[in-house]
Amino acid sequence: MRFDNASFVAYRYGDPMTHCNGWVRSLKGLNVVFSGFVRVDGERTTHRDCGQQVESRGGSWADDFSGETDLVVMGWQEDLDYRHTGASRKVELARQSNIAAGHRGHVHIIDTSGFEDLLRRKPGECINQSLAGSSGDRVTAMTADGRRERIEGHLQLVMDPSGNFVIPMVATRGKSIEVFPRSVRVVSEIQQQVELEDAEVVVSLQEAATRDLIRTAWQRWRDRYDVTWDEMYDRLDAVVDPLLEAGWTQTERSLELGLWDEDDFVCAELVRGDTSIDIEVRESGWTTGLEGVPNDGDDPDLAEDALVNRIDLGWFGDIKGVIKQYRKEGWLP
């Protein structure tokens, strides 16, 4: 039996436009577009160069999203904010493939780490997954507050008094606590239809998404990453350790809330000689460095944190790429 590339992918792995089990197995036969700044092996890479690598692995690429698009590679979105979604137009159109009324199938979204996996001929994780959970299901989820705690209880979907959006709540220990929609994981499904409260107007989170009831007033509220503060500090330690081994001194660690319009992040302040740097790891995993000169109080014209240079360091999981950037900035020998 002979197949063209797209037919082979559909036969071997499932039709990429109608099915997704959470993984993209290969670039072969897929039409790919790129969004934001993409890094490959720690180096910022143009969309054209990324596209040529896709072609070398049996796929194709395009500059813009279209009806032919199978996969969107989501790089660092920076200030991209299409219709207050906290992401680019390409990413948002791919997200809509999960909730559109059947006019097209699923479009994969992978981050740059997943893209690197695919270039190495390994499966890449698709992060464009439908929302899970129905009213009454027993679930685990992340609290939608600064505590970022995982809790377990029964899911409640309550319409906000304004009538403009749905608030996902988890009932536990006699309290109902708001949670991030995309952090919901079903432990056990409800065995019979629950009797809805007056304020409850939808049965499932996916139904709420289909009806465009997921809150969007906070740009990235519906896409918060399911990671605790402790896990974020572990990521920070991983990227700071090479600097400590090279003689830098850590003077402070802190956490910062993103106030709903940007990622939460953790930060380490380090000093060596007359140079100070801040290393920030955001909940998405993106790592940045800020370099400046410590203010000893003698110079009134120098701000308390006179950080003069922001550097993109890459994803926390790519330690080799981060170390390469450290050396490029002269922070490591």
C-alpha positions in Angstrom: 0.0 0.0 0.0 1.4 3.4 -1.0 0.7 6.7 0.7 1.6 10.3 0.2 3.1 11.9 3.3 -0.2 13.2 4.8 -2.0 9.9 4.2 0.9 8.0 5.8 0.7 10.2 8.9 -3.0 9.7 9.1 -2.6 5.9 8.7 0.3 5.5 11.1 -0.5 8.0 13.8 -4.1 9.2 13.3 -5.4 12.0 11.2 -3.6 15.2 12.6 -6.7 17.3 11.7 -9.2 15.2 13.5 -7.4 13.4 16.3 -4.8 14.2 19.0 -3.7 12.0 21.8 -1.5 14.6 23.3 1.6 14.0 21.2 2.8 14.9 17.7 4.8 11.9 16.5 6.5 13.4 13.4 6.8 16.5 11.2 6.3 14.3 8.2 3.3 15.4 6.1 2.4 18.3 8.4 2.0 22.0 7.4 3.6 24.1 10.1 3.5 27.8 11.0 5.6 29.6 13.6 4.6 32.2 16.2 6.9 34.5 18.2 10.6 34.1 18.9 11.7 30.5 18.4 14.9 29.2 19.8 16.6 26.0 18.6 19.5 24.6 20.6 19.6 27.9 22.6 19.9 30.1 19.5 17.1 32.4 18.3 16.2 31.0 14.8 14.2 32.7 12.1 10.9 31.3 10.9 12.5 30.6 7.5 15.3 28.6 9.0 12.9 26.7 11.2 10.7 26.0 8.1 13.7 24.7 6.2 14.3 22.2 9.0 10.7 21.1 8.8 11.1 20.5 5.1 14.2 18.4 5.7 12.0 16.1 7.8 9.2 15.7 5.3 6.9 18.5 6.3 6.0 21.9 4.8 5.7 25.4 6.3 3.9 28.7 5.7 4.2 32.3 6.9 0.6 32.5 8.1 -2.2 30.4 9.5 -4.6 28.9 7.0 -7.0 26.1 6.4 -4.0 23.9 5.5 -2.3 24.4 8.9 -1.7 21.3 11.0 0.7 22.6 13.6 1.7 25.9 15.3 5.1 26.2 16.9 4.6 28.7 19.8 7.8 30.6 20.6 8.2 33.4 23.2 5.1 35.6 22.7 6.5 38.7 24.4 4.0 41.5 23.7 1.8 39.6 21.3 -1.8 40.0 22.4 -4.4 39.2 19.7 -7.8 40.3 20.9 -6.6 40.3 24.6 -5.8 36.6 24.5 -2.2 37.0 25.7 -0.9 35.3 22.5 -0.6 35.7 18.8 -3.3 35.4 16.1 -1.8 32.1 14.9 -1.9 30.6 18.4 -5.4 31.8 19.1 -6.8 30.4 15.8 -5.2 27.1 16.6 -6.8 27.1 20.1 -10.2 27.7 18.4 -9.8 24.4 16.6 -10.7 22.7 19.9 -13.9 24.6 20.3 -15.1 25.5 16.8 -18.4 24.1 15.7 -16.9 21.4 13.6 -15.8 23.5 10.6 -12.3 22.2 10.9 -10.3 19.6 12.9 -7.7 19.9 15.7 -4.6 22.0 15.1 -1.6 21.0 17.2 0.3 23.6 19.3 3.8 22.8 20.5 6.3 24.9 22.3 10.0 25.3 21.3 11.0 22.4 23.5 8.5 20.2 21.7 9.7 21.5 18.3 13.3 20.6 19.2 12.1 17.1 20.1 10.5 16.7 16.7 13.6 17.9 15.0 15.5 15.1 16.9 12.8 12.7 15.5 11.2 12.3 18.9 7.5 12.9 19.8 6.6 16.5 20.8 3.9 17.2 23.3 0.8 19.0 22.0 -0.3 21.7 24.4 -3.6 22.5 22.6 -5.8 20.2 24.6 -9.6 20.5 25.2 -10.7 21.5 28.6 -11.5 18.6 31.0 -14.2 18.3 33.7 -18.0 18.4 34.1 -20.1 19.7 37.1 -19.9 17.1 39.8 -16.7 15.4 38.6 -14.1 14.8 41.3 -11.0 16.7 40.1 -7.6 18.1 41.0 -6.8 21.7 40.0 -4.6 24.7 40.7 -6.1 27.5 42.9 -6.5 30.7 40.9 -4.7 32.8 43.5 -1.2 33.7 44.6 -0.9 30.4 46.6 -0.9 28.2 43.5 -1.9 25.1 45.5 -3.2 21.8 44.1 -6.5 20.9 45.6 -8.9 18.0 45.1 -12.7 18.1 45.3 -15.9 18.3 43.2 -16.0 20.7 40.2 -18.6 23.4 40.1 -19.2 25.7 37.1 -20.8 28.9 38.2 -21.8 31.8 36.1 -20.4 35.1 37.2 -23.1 37.6 38.3 -22.3 39.7 35.3 -23.4 36.8 33.1 -20.3 37.3 30.9 -18.2 34.3 31.9 -18.0 31.1 33.9 -16.1 30.6 37.1 -14.7 27.1 37.7 -14.8 26.3 41.4 -13.7 23.2 43.4 -15.8 22.3 46.4 -13.5 21.0 49.2 -13.8 20.9 53.0 -16.9 23.0 53.0 -15.5 25.7 50.8 -15.7 26.5 47.1 -12.4 27.7 45.7 -11.8 29.3 42.2 -9.3 27.3 40.0 -7.5 27.8 36.7 -9.6 26.0 33.9 -6.6 24.4 32.1 -5.2 23.0 35.4 -8.3 20.8 35.9 -7.6 17.0 35.8 -10.5 14.6 36.3 -10.0 12.0 39.0 -13.4 10.3 38.6 -16.4 11.3 36.5 -19.8 11.8 38.0 -22.0 8.7 37.6 -25.3 10.5 37.3 -26.4 14.0 36.2 -26.1 16.5 39.0 -28.8 18.9 39.9 -27.5 22.3 38.8 -27.7 25.3 41.0 -29.6 28.3 39.7 -26.3 30.1 38.9 -24.9 27.0 37.1 -25.7 27.2 33.4 -23.2 24.9 31.7 -22.4 21.3 32.4 -18.7 21.1 31.3 -15.7 23.3 30.9 -15.5 22.4 27.2 -19.1 23.5 26.8 -18.1 26.8 28.4 -15.3 27.2 25.9 -17.5 26.4 23.0 -19.9 29.1 24.1 -17.0 31.5 24.6 -17.7 31.8 28.4 -14.2 31.2 29.6 -13.0 34.4 31.3 -10.8 36.5 29.0 -10.7 39.8 30.9 -7.4 38.6 32.4 -5.3 38.0 29.3 -3.8 34.6 30.2 -6.2 33.5 32.9 -7.4 30.5 31.0 -3.9 29.4 30.1 -2.2 29.5 33.5 0.5 26.8 33.8 -0.1 24.0 36.2 3.1 24.5 38.3 3.5 25.3 42.0 5.7 27.9 43.6 8.0 25.1 45.0 8.3 23.7 41.5 9.1 27.1 40.1 11.8 27.6 42.7 13.3 24.2 41.8 13.5 25.4 38.2 15.2 28.6 39.4 17.7 26.6 41.4 18.6 24.6 38.4 19.5 27.7 36.3 21.2 29.5 39.1 23.5 26.7 40.4 26.0 27.1 37.5 26.4 30.8 38.5 26.9 29.9 42.2 29.6 27.4 41.2 31.4 30.1 39.3 31.6 32.4 42.3 28.4 34.4 42.1 26.7 35.1 45.5 22.9 34.8 45.8 21.6 37.7 47.9 17.9 37.2 47.7 15.1 35.1 46.3 11.6 36.3 45.7 8.3 35.6 43.9 6.2 38.0 41.9 2.5 37.7 40.9 1.8 38.6 37.3 -1.4 40.3 38.2 -3.2 38.2 35.6 -1.9 40.0 32.6 1.4 38.2 32.5 3.2 35.1 33.9 4.0 34.8 37.6 7.7 34.4 38.1 10.4 33.6 40.7 13.6 35.6 40.9 17.1 35.3 42.3 19.4 38.3 42.8 23.1 37.6 42.5 26.2 39.7 42.9 29.9 39.3 41.9 32.2 42.2 42.3 30.6 45.3 41.0 28.1 43.5 38.9 24.6 42.4 39.9 22.2 40.3 37.9 18.6 39.1 38.4 17.6 35.7 37.0 13.8 35.3 36.5 12.1 32.0 35.7 8.4 32.5 34.6 5.7 29.9 35.1 5.8 29.2 31.4 9.5 28.1 31.9 10.9 31.1 30.0 14.1 32.4 31.7 15.5 36.0 31.5 18.4 37.8 33.0 18.7 41.4 34.0 22.2 43.0 34.5 23.1 46.2 36.3 25.3 47.8 38.9 24.6 47.5 42.6 23.6 50.8 44.3 25.5 51.3 47.6 23.5 54.4 48.3 26.3 56.8 47.4 24.9 57.7 44.0 21.5 59.4 44.3 21.1 59.3 40.5 21.3 55.5 40.5 18.0 53.6 41.0 17.8 51.1 43.8 17.8 48.3 41.3 19.8 49.8 38.4 19.3 47.0 36.0 20.2 48.2 32.6 20.1 45.2 30.3 17.4 42.4 29.8 18.6 39.2 28.2 16.5 36.3 27.0 18.2 33.1 28.3 15.8 30.5 26.9 13.7 27.7 28.5 14.7 26.5 31.9 14.8 22.9 30.7 17.5 23.7 28.2 20.3 24.2 30.7 23.0 23.9 28.0 21.3 26.7 26.1 21.1 28.9 29.2 24.7 28.2 30.1 25.7 29.2 26.5 23.9 32.5 27.0 25.6 33.0 30.4 29.0 32.6 28.7 27.9 35.0 25.9 27.2 37.7 28.5 30.4 37.0 30.3 28.7 35.7 33.5 30.5 32.3 33.1 34.1 31.7 31.9 
